[in-house]
Amino acid sequence: SSTGFSQHAYKQVGTNLTIQYSETATTFYQNINMASGKGINFHPQGGSDVNLLDDYEEGTWTAGVNDYAATYANQQGYYRKVGNLVFATCILAGSGSPGSGNLIVTSLPFTSQNTTAYRAVASIFIWTGVVTGGLQITGSMSENSTVVTILGNNNNANATNLNRSNLNSSGWEFQMSITYCVA
């Protein structure tokens, strides 16, 4: 007897086609919903849970600057989480007295992993109104955190915290992107 597939096989529920499979492809015609704790295992023999993709999420978050009491023109953030990896991006713009103290982007959508000496680096694009003194600007996120500290990199390889007073009170805007791991 033959164990091969017929040319095409189908599964229907009522009149709804749910799946079609053949020797070379499987096509799902409906969404696949996973039970809690279940996912797609990428290990060829099943393997351990470290190869299990069991989380995907995307959405928005409200970015902010620490202790900023002036007016925001924009503080929109977007994120995508796949497994334990998060990609977050935001646009921050405002005007008014920025105050003083370190310039920190707050309220990222997930807490970074809590591993000793963990760091994630953010890319910062200054659109307008941020005085950098000619420094290259980056951001750094530490372990067990939901904030990114904005830093200026000196030509002697030392980093300096950027201060909120570097934001122009008549208006400023910058964009940030970061990829980081969560627990």
ABEGO torsion letter per residue (X at the ends): XBABBBABBBBBBEABBABBBBAABBBBABBBBBBBGBBBBABAAGEBAAABBABBBBEBBBBBBBGBABBBABABBBBBBBEABBBBBBBBBBBEBAEBEBBBBBGBABBBBBBBGBBBBBBBBBABGBBAGGBBBBBBBBBGBABBBBBBBBAAGBBBBBBAAABBAAEBBBBBBBBBBBX
